[in-house]
Amino acid sequence: MTVTPLHAPRPARPSGDTPAPRWPSGLAPDLPPLRNPGTALDLALVRGTRVNRSAVERRVATLPARRTVKKQWQAAWLLRAISCMDLTTLSGDDTPGNVRRLCAKARRPLRGDLVEALGIADLQLTVGAVCVYHQYVATAVEALRGSDIPVAAVSTGFPAGLSPFEQRLAEIHASVAAGATEIDVVITRAHVLTGNWSALYDEVRAFREACGEAHLKTILGVGELATLTNVARASLVAMMAGSDFIKTSTGKETSNATLPVGLVMARMIRDFGERTGHEVGFKPAGGIRTAKQALDWLILMKEELGERWLRPHLFRFGASGLLTDVERQLEHYATGRYAAAHRQPMV
């Protein structure tokens, strides 16, 4: 049994001095975007942004009904979900051994017999990244050496983001020096709650500069921003300041990634791209644990942002427990039987 995958080889970036078209994108779906350089802060645009919650909830309610995927197509979408996962461990009881096991799982997210049954050995499937605390960046870099899997580090006083500003910048510098190529930062939520958009812009801009060549993923902490309008405005400011990704949550808030929040953030990414030509990625994180939820998020991306946002260079799941359920669904497709969770081991 062979799954027709949504996974394709990555083509080379076009050569020459003429830049590739940016938005609407004329690039092949697998070709990664350029970095988001950011723009000047437009306070009038930020303050004029409003969100109609009722309209958002009506739109989100239609998503599962408008598009469903079954059988081999569902299996292909779930393989895509694996390729877009930031496999994450952010626990107080993390150890170097746990991180090394996580990295082994990142290299081979599916059991060998399941890969053979699905007929996908040629995909050389891996996850999108491994995400850890700074203390374990060097461990993850060493464990992933020889692969193309990036290491992401949570930074800037994660999860609250309330440590001294210079200390937060130093965390970024330290993680980049240790080998992290993606930095997940947290904003000061008080800037959003008090409408201090200039302070938020300056903060994220400083984080962007500290990252250097590492990609900046800005965590908004949506569960603590009170309104969808605040989520939209914070998304816009973070992109203006040069974020390469905007991310919903730390996973530590009471409310994390929800589809209404995802719709608002996706619309802001689309609007920002139409105005500036810059493509910004999106990362929902926190509370996404089932294959069905993963499919709902992929559908949202395809409907709102298009095919390019079904690739790991523009879409990631922040996930620690999601992979187990995706593996169970793929095993059911391959064998007709649901397996216990312990059949999908860490290694």
KEVEXSE-429293 format. One line per 8 residues: number of its first residue (from 1); their letters; for each residue x, y, z of N, C-alpha, C, O. Coordinates in steps of 0.2 Angstrom, whole numbers, plus 2048, in hexadecimal, padded with zeros to 3 digits. Layout:
<tinus>
NUM = a = X:Y:Z:X:Y:Z:X:Y:Z:X:Y:Z ~ ...
</tinus>
This chain:
<tinus>
1 = mtvtplha = 804:7FA:800:800:800:800:804:806:800:809:807:804 ~ 803:80B:7FB:808:810:7FA:803:817:7FB:7FE:817:7F8 ~ 806:81B:800:802:821:801:805:827:7FC:80B:827:7FB ~ 800:82A:7F8:802:830:7F4:803:836:7F8:7FE:838:7FB ~ 80A:838:7F9:80B:83D:7FE:80A:844:7FC:80A:845:7F6 ~ 809:848:801:809:84F:800:810:852:800:811:858:800 ~ 815:84D:801:81C:84F:802:820:84F:7FC:81F:84A:7F8 ~ 823:854:7FA:827:854:7F3:82E:857:7F4:82F:85A:7F9
9 = prparpsg = 833:855:7F0:83A:857:7F1:83A:85F:7F0:836:862:7ED ~ 83E:862:7F4:83F:869:7F4:843:86B:7EE:849:869:7ED ~ 841:86F:7E9:844:871:7E4:849:877:7E6:849:87A:7EB ~ 84E:878:7E1:853:87D:7E3:850:884:7E2:84C:885:7DD ~ 853:889:7E6:850:890:7E4:853:892:7DE:858:891:7DC ~ 84F:896:7DA:851:898:7D3:857:89D:7D4:858:8A0:7D9 ~ 85C:89C:7CF:862:8A0:7CF:861:8A7:7CC:85B:8A8:7C9 ~ 866:8AB:7CC:865:8B1:7C9:864:8B7:7CE:863:8B6:7D3
17 = dtpaprwp = 864:8BD:7CB:864:8C3:7CF:85C:8C5:7D1:85B:8C9:7D5 ~ 858:8C3:7CC:851:8C5:7CD:84E:8C1:7D3:84D:8BB:7D2 ~ 84B:8C4:7D8:848:8C1:7DD:841:8BD:7DB:83E:8BF:7D6 ~ 840:8B7:7DE:83A:8B4:7DC:834:8B8:7DF:834:8BB:7E3 ~ 82E:8B7:7DB:828:8BA:7DD:826:8B8:7E4:827:8B2:7E6 ~ 824:8BD:7E8:822:8BC:7EF:81B:8BB:7F1:81A:8B5:7F4 ~ 817:8BF:7EF:810:8BE:7F1:80B:8C2:7EC:80C:8C8:7EB ~ 806:8BF:7EA:804:8B8:7EB:80A:8B3:7E8:80D:8B5:7E3
25 = sglapdlp = 80C:8AE:7EB:812:8AB:7EA:812:8A7:7E3:80E:8A4:7E2 ~ 817:8A8:7E0:819:8A5:7D9:81E:89F:7DA:820:89C:7D6 ~ 820:89E:7E1:825:899:7E2:821:892:7E2:81C:891:7E4 ~ 825:88D:7E1:823:886:7E2:821:885:7E9:825:888:7ED ~ 81C:881:7EB:81A:880:7F2:820:87E:7F6:820:880:7FC ~ 825:87A:7F4:82A:878:7F8:830:87D:7F9:835:87B:7FD ~ 830:882:7F5:836:887:7F5:835:88B:7FB:830:88F:7FC ~ 83A:88C:800:839:890:806:839:897:805:83C:899:800
33 = plrnpgta = 835:89B:809:835:8A2:808:83B:8A6:80A:840:8A3:80D ~ 83C:8AC:808:842:8B0:80B:840:8B2:812:83A:8B2:814 ~ 845:8B4:816:843:8B7:81C:83F:8BD:81C:83F:8C0:817 ~ 83B:8BD:821:836:8C3:822:83B:8C9:825:83C:8C9:82B ~ 83C:8CE:821:840:8D4:823:83D:8D9:828:840:8DD:82B ~ 836:8D8:828:832:8DD:82C:831:8E3:828:833:8E4:823 ~ 82D:8E7:82B:82B:8EE:829:82B:8F3:82E:82C:8F1:834 ~ 82A:8F9:82C:829:8FE:832:822:8FD:835:81E:8FA:832
41 = ldlalvrg = 822:8FF:83C:81C:8FE:83F:817:903:83D:818:909:83D ~ 811:901:83B:80B:905:839:806:905:83E:802:900:83E ~ 806:90A:843:802:90A:848:7FA:90B:846:7F6:908:849 ~ 7F9:90E:841:7F2:90F:83F:7EF:909:83C:7E9:908:83E ~ 7F3:905:839:7F1:8FE:836:7F0:8FA:83C:7EA:8F6:83C ~ 7F4:8FA:841:7F3:8F5:847:7ED:8F7:84B:7E9:8F3:84C ~ 7EC:8FE:84C:7E7:900:850:7E0:8FF:84D:7DB:8FF:850 ~ 7E0:8FF:846:7DA:8FF:842:7D8:8F8:841:7D3:8F6:83E
49 = trvnrsav = 7DC:8F3:843:7DA:8EC:842:7D5:8E9:847:7D6:8EA:84D ~ 7D0:8E6:845:7CA:8E4:849:7C9:8DD:847:7CA:8DB:841 ~ 7C6:8D9:84B:7C4:8D2:84A:7BD:8D1:84C:7BB:8D3:852 ~ 7B9:8CE:848:7B2:8CD:849:7B2:8C5:84C:7B2:8C1:847 ~ 7B1:8C4:852:7B1:8BE:855:7AC:8B9:852:7AD:8B3:850 ~ 7A6:8BB:851:7A1:8B7:84F:7A2:8B5:848:7A1:8AF:846 ~ 7A5:8B9:844:7A6:8B7:83D:7AC:8B2:83D:7AC:8AD:839 ~ 7B1:8B3:841:7B6:8AE:842:7B4:8A7:844:7B5:8A2:841
57 = errvatlp = 7AF:8A7:849:7AD:8A1:84B:7A8:89D:846:7A8:897:845 ~ 7A5:8A1:842:7A1:89E:83C:7A5:89B:837:7A4:896:835 ~ 7AA:89F:835:7AF:89C:830:7B2:896:833:7B3:891:82F ~ 7B5:896:839:7B8:890:83B:7B3:88A:83C:7B6:884:83A ~ 7AD:88B:83D:7A8:885:83E:7A7:882:837:7A5:87C:837 ~ 7A9:886:831:7A8:883:82B:7AD:87E:828:7AD:87A:824 ~ 7B3:87F:82B:7B9:87C:829:7B9:874:829:7BA:871:823 ~ 7B7:871:82E:7B6:869:82E:7B1:867:829:7B2:862:826
65 = arrtvkkq = 7AC:86B:828:7A6:869:823:7A8:86A:81C:7A6:866:818 ~ 7AC:86F:81A:7AE:871:814:7B3:86C:810:7B3:86B:80A ~ 7B7:869:814:7BD:865:811:7BE:85F:816:7C0:860:81C ~ 7BE:859:814:7C0:853:817:7C5:84F:813:7C4:84F:80D ~ 7C9:84B:816:7CE:847:813:7CD:840:816:7CD:83F:81C ~ 7CD:83B:812:7CC:834:814:7D1:830:811:7D4:832:80C ~ 7D2:82A:813:7D6:824:810:7DD:826:80F:7E0:829:813 ~ 7DF:825:809:7E6:827:807:7E8:82E:807:7ED:830:809
73 = wqaawllr = 7E3:832:806:7E4:839:806:7E5:83C:80D:7E9:840:80F ~ 7E1:839:812:7E2:83A:819:7E9:838:81B:7EC:83C:81F ~ 7EB:832:819:7F2:830:81B:7F7:835:818:7FC:836:81C ~ 7F6:837:812:7FB:83C:80F:7FB:843:813:801:845:815 ~ 7F5:845:815:7F5:84B:819:7F8:84A:820:7FC:84F:823 ~ 7F8:844:823:7FB:843:82A:802:842:829:806:844:82D ~ 805:840:823:80C:840:822:80E:847:822:814:849:824 ~ 80A:84B:81E:80C:852:81E:80C:856:825:811:85A:827
81 = aiscmdlt = 808:854:829:807:856:830:80E:854:834:811:859:837 ~ 810:84E:833:817:84C:836:81C:851:834:820:853:838 ~ 81D:852:82D:822:856:82B:822:85D:82D:827:861:82D ~ 81C:860:830:81B:866:832:81C:867:83A:81A:86C:83C ~ 81D:862:83D:81E:862:844:824:864:847:829:863:845 ~ 824:869:84C:829:86B:850:829:866:856:825:867:85B ~ 82C:860:856:82C:85B:85B:82F:85E:862:835:861:861 ~ 82B:85F:867:82D:863:86C:82E:85F:873:829:85B:875
89 = tlsgddtp = 832:861:877:832:85F:87E:834:865:882:83A:868:882 ~ 830:868:886:831:86E:88A:82E:86D:892:82A:870:894 ~ 831:867:895:82F:865:89B:834:866:8A0:83A:866:89F ~ 832:867:8A6:837:868:8AC:83C:862:8AD:841:863:8B0 ~ 839:85C:8AB:83D:856:8AC:841:854:8A6:843:84E:8A5 ~ 842:858:8A1:846:857:89B:84D:855:89D:850:857:8A2 ~ 850:850:89A:857:84E:89B:85A:84D:894:857:84D:88F ~ 861:84D:894:864:84C:88D:862:846:88A:861:845:884
97 = gnvrrlca = 861:840:88E:85E:83A:88B:857:83B:887:856:838:882 ~ 853:83F:88B:84C:840:888:84D:844:881:84A:842:87C ~ 851:849:881:852:84D:87B:855:848:875:853:849:86F ~ 85A:844:877:85D:840:872:858:83B:86F:858:83A:869 ~ 853:838:873:84E:834:871:849:838:86C:847:835:867 ~ 848:83E:86E:843:842:86A:846:843:863:843:843:85E ~ 84D:844:863:850:846:85D:850:83F:858:850:840:852 ~ 851:83A:85C:851:833:858:84A:832:855:849:830:84F
105 = karrplrg = 845:834:858:83E:834:856:83D:839:850:839:838:84B ~ 840:83F:851:83F:844:84C:842:841:845:840:843:840 ~ 848:83E:845:84B:83B:83F:847:835:83C:846:835:836 ~ 844:831:841:83F:82C:83E:839:82C:842:838:828:847 ~ 834:830:840:82E:831:844:829:82B:843:825:82B:847 ~ 82A:827:83E:826:821:83E:82A:81B:83E:830:81B:83C ~ 827:816:841:82A:80F:842:82C:80C:83B:828:80E:836 ~ 831:809:83A:834:806:834:82E:802:830:82D:802:82A
113 = dlvealgi = 82B:7FD:834:826:7F9:831:820:7FD:82E:81D:7FB:829 ~ 81E:803:832:819:807:82F:81B:80B:829:817:80B:824 ~ 821:80D:829:824:810:823:823:80C:81D:821:80D:817 ~ 825:805:81E:825:800:819:81E:7FF:816:81D:7FE:810 ~ 819:7FE:81B:812:7FD:81A:80F:803:816:80B:801:811 ~ 811:809:817:80E:80E:814:812:810:80D:80F:813:809 ~ 818:80D:80C:81B:80D:805:81E:814:805:81E:817:7FF ~ 821:817:80A:823:81E:80A:82B:81F:80C:82D:824:80E
121 = adlqltvg = 82E:819:80B:836:819:80D:839:81F:809:83E:822:80C ~ 837:820:803:83B:825:7FF:83A:82C:801:83E:831:7FF ~ 835:82D:805:834:834:808:839:836:80D:83A:83C:80D ~ 83C:832:810:841:833:816:83E:838:81A:841:83E:81C ~ 838:837:81D:834:83B:821:837:83D:827:839:839:82B ~ 837:843:829:839:846:82F:834:84B:832:830:84D:82E ~ 835:84D:838:831:853:83A:834:859:838:83A:85A:835 ~ 830:85F:839:833:865:837:839:868:83B:83D:86C:839
129 = avcvyhqy = 839:867:842:83E:869:846:83D:866:84D:838:863:84E ~ 842:867:851:842:865:858:843:86B:85C:847:86F:85B ~ 83E:86C:861:83E:872:865:83F:870:86D:83C:86C:870 ~ 844:873:870:846:872:876:848:878:87A:848:87E:877 ~ 849:878:881:84C:87D:884:853:87E:882:856:87A:880 ~ 856:884:884:85D:886:882:862:881:885:866:87F:881 ~ 861:87F:88B:865:87A:88E:867:874:88A:86C:871:88A ~ 862:872:885:863:86C:882:864:86D:87A:863:868:876
137 = vataveal = 865:873:878:866:875:871:86C:871:86F:86C:86E:869 ~ 872:871:872:878:86E:870:877:866:870:879:863:86B ~ 873:863:874:872:85C:874:86E:85A:86E:86F:856:86A ~ 869:85F:86C:864:85D:866:868:85E:860:868:85A:85B ~ 86D:863:860:871:865:85A:875:85F:858:876:85C:853 ~ 878:85C:85E:87D:856:85D:879:850:85A:87B:84C:856 ~ 873:84F:85E:86F:849:85C:86C:849:855:86B:844:852 ~ 86B:84F:852:868:850:84B:86E:851:846:86C:853:840
145 = rgsdipva = 874:851:848:879:852:843:879:84E:83D:878:848:83E ~ 87A:851:837:879:84D:831:872:84D:82E:871:84A:829 ~ 86D:84F:832:866:850:82F:865:857:82D:869:85B:82F ~ 85F:858:82A:85D:85F:828:858:862:82D:855:867:82C ~ 858:85E:833:852:860:838:855:866:83C:85A:865:840 ~ 852:86C:83C:854:872:840:853:871:848:84E:86D:849 ~ 857:874:84C:855:874:853:852:87B:855:855:880:853 ~ 84D:87B:858:84A:881:85A:84A:882:862:84A:87D:865
153 = avstgfpa = 84C:888:864:84C:889:86B:847:88E:86E:846:893:86A ~ 843:88C:873:83F:891:876:843:896:87A:848:894:87D ~ 842:89C:87A:846:8A1:87D:842:8A7:880:83C:8A7:880 ~ 846:8AC:882:843:8B3:885:83F:8B2:88B:839:8B4:88B ~ 841:8AD:88F:83E:8AC:895:837:8A8:895:832:8A9:898 ~ 837:8A4:890:832:89F:88F:830:89C:895:834:899:899 ~ 829:89B:897:823:89D:893:821:8A4:894:81D:8A7:890 ~ 823:8A7:89A:81F:8AD:89C:822:8B3:898:81F:8B8:897
161 = glspfeqr = 829:8B3:897:82C:8B9:893:82D:8BF:897:82C:8C4:895 ~ 82E:8BE:89E:82E:8C3:8A2:835:8C4:8A6:836:8C8:8AA ~ 83A:8C1:8A3:841:8C2:8A6:844:8C8:8A3:841:8CB:89E ~ 849:8CB:8A6:84C:8D1:8A4:84E:8D1:89C:850:8CC:899 ~ 84D:8D7:899:84D:8D7:891:854:8D5:88F:854:8D1:88A ~ 859:8D7:892:860:8D6:890:861:8CE:891:865:8CB:88D ~ 85E:8CB:896:85F:8C4:897:85B:8C0:892:85E:8BB:88F ~ 856:8C3:88F:852:8BF:88A:856:8C0:883:856:8BB:880
169 = laeihasv = 859:8C5:882:85D:8C6:87C:863:8C1:87D:865:8BE:878 ~ 866:8C0:883:86C:8BC:884:86A:8B5:883:86E:8B1:880 ~ 864:8B3:884:861:8AC:883:861:8AA:87C:864:8A5:87A ~ 85F:8AF:878:85F:8AE:870:866:8AD:86E:867:8A8:86A ~ 86B:8B2:870:871:8B1:86D:875:8AA:86F:878:8A7:86B ~ 873:8A8:875:876:8A2:878:873:89C:874:877:897:872 ~ 86D:89C:872:86A:896:86F:86C:896:868:86E:891:865 ~ 86D:89C:864:870:89C:85E:877:89A:85E:879:896:859
177 = aagateid = 87B:89C:863:882:89A:863:882:892:864:887:88F:862 ~ 87D:88F:867:87E:888:869:87B:884:863:87C:87E:863 ~ 879:887:85E:877:884:858:86F:884:856:86E:881:851 ~ 86B:887:85A:864:888:858:863:88C:852:866:892:851 ~ 860:88A:84D:85E:88E:847:857:891:847:855:894:842 ~ 853:88F:84C:84D:892:84C:84C:894:854:84E:890:858 ~ 849:89A:855:848:89D:85C:841:89E:85D:83E:8A3:859 ~ 83E:89B:862:837:89C:864:837:8A1:86A:838:89F:86F
185 = vvitrahv = 835:8A7:868:835:8AC:86E:82E:8AE:870:829:8AC:86D ~ 82E:8B0:876:827:8B2:879:827:8BA:87A:82C:8BD:87C ~ 821:8BD:878:821:8C4:879:81E:8C6:880:81C:8C2:884 ~ 81F:8CC:882:81C:8CF:888:815:8D0:887:813:8D5:883 ~ 811:8CC:889:80A:8CD:888:807:8D3:88A:802:8D6:888 ~ 80A:8D6:88F:807:8DD:892:808:8E2:88D:803:8E6:88D ~ 80C:8E2:888:80C:8E7:883:806:8E6:87E:804:8EB:87C ~ 804:8E0:87D:7FD:8DF:87A:7F7:8E2:87E:7F3:8E5:87B
193 = ltgnwsal = 7F7:8E0:884:7F1:8E1:888:7F1:8E9:88A:7EB:8EB:88B ~ 7F6:8EC:889:7F6:8F4:88A:7F6:8F8:884:7F6:8FE:884 ~ 7F6:8F4:87E:7F7:8F8:878:7FD:8FB:876:7FD:900:873 ~ 803:8F9:87A:809:8FC:879:80C:8F9:873:811:8F5:873 ~ 80A:8FA:86D:80C:8F7:867:814:8F9:865:817:8F5:862 ~ 816:8FF:866:81C:901:865:821:8FD:869:827:8FA:867 ~ 820:8FB:86F:824:8F7:874:824:8F0:871:82A:8ED:871 ~ 81F:8ED:86F:81F:8E7:86C:823:8E6:866:827:8E2:865
201 = ydevrafr = 822:8EB:862:826:8EB:85B:82D:8EB:85D:831:8E8:85A ~ 82F:8F0:861:836:8F1:863:839:8EA:866:83F:8E8:865 ~ 835:8E7:86A:837:8E1:86E:838:8DB:868:83E:8D8:868 ~ 834:8DA:864:834:8D5:85F:83A:8D6:85A:83D:8D2:858 ~ 83B:8DD:858:840:8DF:854:847:8DD:857:84B:8DB:853 ~ 848:8DE:85D:84E:8DD:861:84F:8D5:861:855:8D3:860 ~ 84A:8D1:862:84A:8CA:862:84D:8C8:85B:851:8C3:85A ~ 84A:8CB:856:84B:8C9:84F:853:8CB:84D:856:8C6:84A
209 = eacgeahl = 855:8D0:850:85C:8D2:84F:861:8CD:852:866:8CB:850 ~ 85F:8CB:858:863:8C6:85C:863:8C0:859:868:8BC:85A ~ 85E:8BE:855:85E:8B7:852:863:8B6:84D:865:8B1:84B ~ 865:8BC:84A:86A:8BB:844:867:8B7:83E:861:8B9:83C ~ 86A:8B2:83C:868:8AE:837:862:8A9:839:85F:8A6:835 ~ 861:8A8:840:85C:8A3:842:855:8A6:841:854:8AC:841 ~ 851:8A2:83F:84A:8A4:83E:846:8A6:845:847:8A2:84A ~ 843:8AB:844:83F:8AD:84A:838:8AB:84A:834:8AD:845
217 = ktilgvge = 836:8A7:84F:82F:8A5:850:82C:8A9:856:82E:8A7:85C ~ 827:8AD:855:825:8B1:85B:81E:8AE:85E:819:8AE:85A ~ 81F:8AD:864:819:8AA:868:815:8B0:86B:817:8B4:86F ~ 80E:8B0:869:80A:8B5:86B:807:8B4:872:805:8B8:876 ~ 806:8AD:874:803:8AC:87A:7FC:8AE:87A:7F9:8B1:87E ~ 7F8:8AB:875:7F1:8AE:873:7EC:8AD:879:7E8:8B0:879 ~ 7ED:8A7:87D:7E9:8A6:883:7E9:8AC:888:7E5:8AC:88C ~ 7EE:8B0:887:7EF:8B6:88C:7EE:8BD:889:7EF:8C2:88C
225 = latltnva = 7EB:8BD:883:7EA:8C3:87F:7E3:8C6:880:7E2:8CB:87D ~ 7DF:8C2:883:7D8:8C5:884:7D3:8C5:87E:7CD:8C2:87F ~ 7D5:8C7:878:7D0:8C8:873:7D3:8C6:86C:7DA:8C6:86C ~ 7CF:8C4:867:7D2:8C2:861:7D5:8C9:85D:7D9:8C8:859 ~ 7D2:8CE:85F:7D5:8D5:85C:7DC:8D6:85E:7E0:8D8:85B ~ 7DD:8D4:865:7E4:8D5:867:7E9:8D0:864:7EE:8D1:862 ~ 7E6:8CA:863:7EA:8C4:85F:7EC:8C7:858:7F1:8C6:856 ~ 7E7:8CA:855:7E8:8CD:84E:7ED:8D2:84E:7F2:8D2:84A
233 = raslvamm = 7ED:8D7:853:7F1:8DC:853:7F8:8DA:855:7FD:8DC:852 ~ 7F9:8D5:85A:7FF:8D3:85C:803:8CF:856:809:8D0:855 ~ 7FF:8CB:852:801:8C8:84C:804:8CD:847:80A:8CC:845 ~ 801:8D2:846:803:8D7:841:809:8DA:843:80E:8DB:83F ~ 80A:8DC:84A:810:8E0:84C:816:8DB:84C:81B:8DD:84A ~ 815:8D5:84E:81A:8D0:84E:81D:8CF:847:823:8CE:846 ~ 818:8CF:842:81B:8CE:83B:81E:8D4:838:823:8D4:835 ~ 81B:8DA:83A:81F:8E1:838:826:8E1:83B:82A:8E4:838
241 = agsdfikt = 827:8DE:841:82D:8DE:844:832:8D9:842:838:8D9:844 ~ 830:8D4:83D:834:8D0:83A:834:8C9:83C:839:8C5:83B ~ 82E:8C7:83F:82E:8C0:841:82D:8BB:83A:82A:8BD:836 ~ 831:8B6:83A:830:8B1:835:82A:8AC:836:827:8AA:831 ~ 828:8AB:83C:822:8A7:83E:81F:8AB:843:822:8AE:847 ~ 818:8AA:843:814:8AC:849:811:8A6:84C:80F:8A2:848 ~ 811:8A5:853:810:89F:856:80A:8A1:85B:80B:8A6:85E ~ 806:89C:85C:800:89E:860:802:89E:868:800:8A3:86B
249 = stgketsn = 805:899:86A:805:898:872:80C:895:874:810:892:870 ~ 80D:895:87A:813:891:87D:811:88A:87F:815:886:880 ~ 80A:889:87F:808:882:881:807:882:889:804:87D:88B ~ 808:888:88C:808:888:893:802:88C:896:800:88C:89C ~ 7FE:88F:891:7F9:893:893:7F2:88F:894:7F2:889:892 ~ 7ED:892:897:7E7:88E:898:7E4:88D:891:7E1:887:890 ~ 7E4:892:88D:7E1:891:886:7E7:892:881:7EB:896:881 ~ 7E8:88D:87C:7EE:88D:878:7EB:88E:871:7E7:892:86F
257 = atlpvglv = 7ED:889:86C:7EB:88A:865:7E4:888:864:7E2:882:865 ~ 7E0:88C:861:7D9:88B:860:7D8:88D:858:7DC:891:856 ~ 7D3:88A:855:7D2:88C:84E:7D0:893:84D:7D2:896:848 ~ 7CC:896:851:7CA:89D:850:7D1:8A1:851:7D2:8A6:84D ~ 7D5:8A0:855:7DB:8A4:856:7E0:8A3:850:7E3:8A7:84D ~ 7E0:89C:84D:7E4:89B:847:7E1:89E:841:7E5:8A0:83D ~ 7DA:89F:841:7D8:8A2:83B:7DA:8AA:83B:7DC:8AC:836 ~ 7D9:8AD:841:7DB:8B4:841:7E2:8B5:83F:7E4:8B9:83C
265 = marmirdf = 7E7:8B1:842:7EE:8B1:841:7EF:8B0:839:7F4:8B3:836 ~ 7EC:8AB:836:7ED:8A9:82F:7EB:8AF:82B:7EE:8B1:826 ~ 7E5:8B2:82D:7E3:8B8:829:7E8:8BE:829:7E9:8C2:824 ~ 7EB:8BF:82F:7F0:8C4:830:7F6:8C3:82C:7F9:8C7:829 ~ 7F8:8BC:82B:7FE:8BA:827:7FC:8BC:820:800:8BE:81C ~ 7F6:8BA:81E:7F4:8BB:817:7F4:8C3:815:7F6:8C5:810 ~ 7F1:8C7:81A:7F1:8CE:819:7F8:8D1:818:7F9:8D5:814 ~ 7FC:8CF:81D:803:8D1:81D:806:8D0:817:80A:8D4:814
273 = gertghev = 805:8CA:814:809:8C8:80E:806:8CC:808:80A:8CD:804 ~ 800:8CD:808:7FD:8D1:802:7FF:8D8:802:800:8DB:7FD ~ 801:8DB:808:803:8E2:809:80A:8E2:807:80D:8E7:804 ~ 80E:8DD:80A:816:8DE:80A:819:8D9:805:81F:8DB:803 ~ 816:8D4:803:81A:8CF:7FF:81E:8CA:803:821:8C6:800 ~ 81D:8CA:80A:821:8C6:80E:81D:8C0:811:818:8C1:813 ~ 820:8BA:810:81C:8B4:813:81F:8B3:81A:825:8B3:81B ~ 81A:8B2:81E:81B:8B0:825:818:8AA:827:812:8A8:825
281 = gfkpaggi = 81C:8A6:82B:819:89F:82D:814:89F:833:814:8A5:836 ~ 811:89A:834:80C:899:839:80D:893:83D:80E:88E:83A ~ 80D:893:844:80E:88E:848:809:88D:84E:80A:891:853 ~ 804:889:84D:800:888:853:803:883:858:806:87E:856 ~ 802:885:85E:806:881:863:801:880:86A:7FE:885:86B ~ 801:87B:86D:7FD:87A:873:7F7:877:872:7F2:87A:86F ~ 7F6:871:874:7EF:86E:874:7ED:86A:86E:7E8:867:86D ~ 7F2:869:869:7F1:866:863:7F3:85F:864:7F9:85E:864
289 = rtakqald = 7EF:85A:865:7F1:853:867:7EE:84E:863:7F1:848:863 ~ 7EA:84F:85E:7E7:84A:85A:7E8:84B:853:7E9:850:851 ~ 7E8:845:84F:7E8:846:848:7E2:84A:845:7E4:84E:840 ~ 7DC:849:848:7D7:84D:845:7D8:855:846:7D7:859:841 ~ 7DB:857:84C:7DD:85E:84D:7E2:860:847:7E1:865:845 ~ 7E7:85C:846:7EC:85E:841:7E9:85F:83B:7EB:863:837 ~ 7E4:85A:839:7E1:85B:832:7DD:862:832:7DD:865:82D ~ 7DA:863:837:7D6:86A:837:7DB:870:836:7D9:874:832
297 = wlilmkee = 7E1:86F:839:7E5:875:838:7E8:875:831:7E9:87B:82E ~ 7EA:86F:82E:7EC:86F:828:7E7:872:823:7E8:875:81E ~ 7E0:870:824:7DB:873:820:7DB:87A:820:7DA:87E:81B ~ 7DB:87D:826:7DB:884:827:7E1:887:823:7DF:88C:820 ~ 7E7:885:824:7EC:888:820:7EB:887:818:7EC:88C:815 ~ 7E8:882:816:7E7:881:80F:7E2:886:80C:7E2:889:807 ~ 7DC:887:810:7D7:88B:80E:7D9:892:80F:7D7:896:80B ~ 7DC:894:814:7DE:89B:815:7E4:89E:812:7E5:8A4:810
305 = lgerwlrp = 7E9:89A:812:7F0:89C:80F:7F2:898:809:7F7:89B:806 ~ 7F0:892:808:7F2:88F:802:7F7:88A:803:7F9:888:808 ~ 7F9:887:7FD:7FD:881:7FD:804:882:800:806:87D:803 ~ 807:888:800:80D:889:802:80D:888:80A:813:887:80D ~ 808:889:80D:807:889:815:806:882:817:803:881:81C ~ 807:87D:812:807:876:814:80E:873:814:80E:86D:813 ~ 813:877:815:81A:875:815:81D:878:81C:81B:87D:81E ~ 822:874:81E:825:876:824:829:87C:824:82A:87F:82A
313 = hlfrfgas = 82A:87F:81E:82E:886:81F:829:88B:820:82B:891:821 ~ 822:88A:820:81D:88F:821:818:88D:826:813:891:828 ~ 818:887:828:813:884:82D:816:87F:832:819:87A:82F ~ 815:880:838:817:87B:83D:812:879:842:80E:87E:844 ~ 812:873:845:80E:872:84B:813:872:851:818:86F:850 ~ 811:875:856:815:874:85C:812:86F:860:80C:86F:863 ~ 815:869:860:812:863:862:817:85E:866:81D:85D:865 ~ 814:85C:86C:818:857:870:814:850:86F:817:84B:86F
321 = glltdver = 80D:850:86F:80A:84A:86F:806:848:869:803:843:868 ~ 806:84D:864:802:84C:85E:805:846:85A:801:842:857 ~ 80B:845:85A:80E:840:855:80B:839:857:80A:835:852 ~ 80A:837:85D:808:831:85F:801:82F:85C:800:82A:859 ~ 7FD:834:85C:7F6:833:859:7F6:832:852:7F3:82E:84E ~ 7FB:836:84E:7FB:836:847:7FE:82F:845:7FC:82C:840 ~ 803:82D:849:806:826:847:800:821:848:800:81C:844 ~ 7FC:821:84D:7F6:81C:84E:7F2:81D:848:7EF:817:846
329 = qlehyatg = 7F0:822:846:7EC:823:840:7EF:820:83A:7EB:81D:836 ~ 7F5:821:839:7F9:81E:833:7F9:817:833:7F9:813:82E ~ 7FA:814:839:7FA:80D:83A:7F3:80A:839:7F3:804:836 ~ 7EE:80D:83B:7E7:80B:839:7E6:80B:832:7E3:806:82F ~ 7E9:810:82E:7E8:810:827:7EC:80A:824:7E9:807:81F ~ 7F2:809:826:7F6:804:823:7F4:7FD:825:7F4:7F8:821 ~ 7F1:7FC:82B:7EF:7F5:82D:7E8:7F3:82F:7E6:7EE:82F ~ 7E4:7F9:82F:7DD:7F8:831:7DC:7F7:838:7D6:7F6:83A
337 = ryaaahrq = 7E1:7F8:83C:7E0:7F7:844:7E3:7FD:847:7E8:800:845 ~ 7E0:800:84D:7E3:805:851:7E8:802:856:7E6:7FD:859 ~ 7ED:805:857:7F2:802:85B:7F2:807:862:7F0:80C:862 ~ 7F5:804:867:7F5:807:86D:7FB:80C:86D:7FF:80C:868 ~ 7FB:812:871:800:817:870:807:814:871:80C:817:86E ~ 808:80F:875:80E:80D:877:812:809:871:817:807:871 ~ 80D:808:86C:810:805:865:814:80A:861:818:808:85D ~ 813:811:863:817:816:860:81C:819:865:81B:81E:867
345 = pmv = 822:815:866:826:817:86B:82A:81D:869:82A:81F:863 ~ 82E:820:86D:832:826:86C:838:824:867:83A:828:863 ~ 83B:81E:868:840:81C:863:83E:815:861:842:812:85D
</tinus>
